[in-house]
């Protein structure tokens, strides 16, 4: 008899306890939300009858991967364009290493082909790979299909949680051994990826004679400045808002906005730092933060709005989630962005109307775009692909992720906006992750107990630990030393499961692992399915 008559009660108790456990710091470190997995394993093992319907796991997985794809689409395709060959070569290298180690363990432990293949799919935490092998065997019409499937499943079940724990241990260990400076990596990578910028503002007095008589657009392009301009105050004049055509002359005081390092570089070129704060007349001008909630604005570049021609206003910065972004002309606006304006009081009402400025609308889910996107993703995941007599499906993980990436890159189609507000996306992503971690833990704990007597679990756990830890350490060395990939990006590349990804974000304290995870996952998903079938075909 179940300890919990209602599986939903069990689900949320495990989630709540796991969240609290994950916040406990040991030697300054915590495992975060991934603790839900281990609490689930404990409670599942405590009573083998405890079980959560698989549909809950599938729902969590779909919500997690689709929201991740939509938010990472633009960055994914940009990175593939810039570093596609390097990244794909690295992913192929890591999977090759894991297969070779699996072959070594197979011969050392004298395991069956079915068991080691199940262990391999478990340590790579790839359910589609397991399903692909079972489907391949089924199509060959073997007589002992049930026994083979059971052996595959046992290997997968016991090695899955070990695959997560082993990678976490290896990544933590290598981070300390390599003495990774995450702050330095962040500062280097923010020049390439849209990461958080610590924006500030300074006033500069123009003293460089070569600058005089030029407009801000010309000055910016010639010197490759990565800043924005606020107000300008000419001698014996009142401060005014700038635009790209504003002419700058000697002794002008100019307000500049950007990160500290870039501001210091700009000041050296333009002149000297000024003590003037270039305050504007508060009777005429004011500062206001406006939410983007108007669907007609979403997906458009700032330059396409022609704000300078219609309003006496300047965007000083844009905040997306917890990230401050420079309001560059080519920046694409997203639902839920908060724009900080300095504008004439008479223009502020019209600007609020233009951008929407409704927190209530920003907090709502567009169920039309979400429903269509996930449905198309599930349909894609159900299609069976065949290459060289090897069949595979993207499954409920790969299909929604791929569609999410595409829609995230597209942004909008006509009146349909495919992107999600940052707050909504974060909630969906976190909720999906909690569901799948709790279900994996509870249901795997059940399997630990029901198969404990035959001793297979010892070999599965041992083999899974060797494969996951050894392959991760070797992959880190290949990526960090050979391919010169920053460790922050490697964390995402090697996060083969959301729990590992969440820990990676805690280690870096930024979203760099999310970017590399979204780059790696679709490619790795396909290759893992192929490699699992190749591994089994070699051994039988």
Secondary structure, 3 states (H helix, E strand, C coil): CCCCCCHHHHHHHHHHHHHHHHCCCECCECCHHHHHHHHHHHHHHHCCCCCCCHHHHHHHHHHHHHHHHHHHHHHHHHHHHHHHHHHHHHHHHHHHHHHHHHHHHHHHHCCCHHHHHHHHHHHCCCHHHHHHHHHHHHHCCCCCHHHHHHHHHHHHHHHHHHHHHHHHHHHHHHHHHCCCCHHHHHHHHCCCCCCCCCEEEEEEEECCCCCCCEEHHHHHHHHCCCCEEEEEECCCCCCEECCCCCEECCCCEEEEEEEHHHHHHHHHHHEEECCCCCCCCCCCEEEEEEEECCCCCCCCEHHHHCHHHHCCEEEEEEEECCEEECCCCCCECCCCCEEEEEEEHHHHHHHHHHHECCHHHHCCCCHHHHHHHHHHHHHHHHCCEEECCEEECCHHHHHHHHHHHHHHHHCEECCEECCCCHHHHHHHHHHHHHHHHHHHHHHHHHHHHHCCCCCHHHHHHHHHHHHHHHHHHHHHHHHHHHCCCCHHHHHHHCCCCHHHHHHHHHHHCCCHHHHHHHHHHHHHHHHHHHHHHHHHHHHC
